[in-house]
Amino acid sequence: MKAFMSRGKKITMQQIADRLQVSKYTVSQSLSGKSGVSEATRQKVLDTAKAMGYSPPEARLSRSAPRAAESPGTAAGIQAIVDGGEQRATDAPGHERFVVIWMSRGHLEEPMYWQRVLSGIQEGCRSRGWGTVVLSPMGEGRQEDILPPYLNRSLCVGGLAVGAFPLRHLTAMKRTGIPVVLVDHQEPFSGLDSVANDNIAAARMIAGALLDHGCRRFIFVGSEKFSVSFRERWLGCRSALEQMFSLRKAGELRRWNVPYSREWEGDLDARLGRLKEEDLPDAFLCANDDIAIALLSMLRARGVAVPDRCRVAGIDNIEGSTRSQPPLTTVDLGKEVLGQRAVEALERRIKMPHSSVERVGLVPGLVLRSSV
């Protein structure tokens, strides 16, 4: 775990991120040689940093936040990262107030969405003078995994649980006694505040756009079992289309329940291979952009013209959606802004500990491109 020291007015990671239009977290991972970014992105960051005259700050180990391998609590089921960013070493936990960020390792290594959410959280904390510690709880969610004993609990102002966690983990987080907010996840039985993108509204929005383009036969691609957000996107799509079908007395909605797991691309390709030409829908509505971009490539390989023969849309507006062929129509969901809004919600809970549980939904925005 490292904390970094800033040096005067030199080029910052944020300036490099702004130049490349990527997240600050992506820049940090690239410059430090960590996983989670492609080799092409890493090289682009390194080249840009060199061209801009960036000088890497000297890495120092926080005295009160030992490396994961040195902590007795870490080996039991957590991985810890102290946010270095470009702050002073004295900004690390143990020297001033900090926020714990619980986030799965898979999300930590995903640059298109979750790293950008994390970047927004860290920026929001930094603007309030808070440091951050990122933990990846595993196993049964024991108390020492959720809030390790080597952290100075008296300086921990609160916690943010990013993405989906088992209810037992959320219960353990709540039992720490610190204010906790869920980020891009809702769990009504947890009794915790949440800030999330409005996935139902996003799906209804993209479905409406496809209807406006004359589409009547749809296939939704994605497994509702994968996550709450996928389930909500399916529900939003279904409700919007069924409402319109009932008015127009026509329409068809099918669902490809493709598991979004290690072999999902092979499953999707096999499903597409079994689809007859005459059974192609007017539109594929995918549960996220990652699926939609892969589908565009598979359709192109089979000679299916998009959008002339069928249209394809996704949800998220990840960076790759502008580079797909053709560029992907999608719905823009908050990423950095989601993280920043989550920090605002945490600050509210800190100041108003006895207020009612709050659920905040961020309004999405339609992004029309050439795939529709």
Buried (B, 14 or more C-beta within 10 A) or exposed (E): BBBBBEEEEBBBBBBBBEBBEBBBBBBBBBBEEEEBBEEEBBEBBBEBBEEEEBEEBEEBBBEEBBEBEEBEBBEEBBBBBBBBBBBBBBBBBBBBBBBBBBBBEEBBBBBBBBBBBBBBBBBBBBEEEBBBBBBBBBEEBBEBBBBBEBBBEEBBBBBBBBBBBEEEBBBBBBEBEBBBBBBBBBBEEBEBBBBBBBBBBBBBBBBBBBBEBEBBBBBBBBBBEBBBBBBBBBBBBBBBBEEBBEEEEEBEBEBBBBEBEEEBBEBBBEBBEEBEEEEBBBBBBBBBBBBBBBBBBBBBEEEBEBBEEBBBBBBBBBBBBEEBEBBBBBBBBBBBBBBBBBBBBBBBBBEEEEEEEBEBBBEBEBBEBEBB
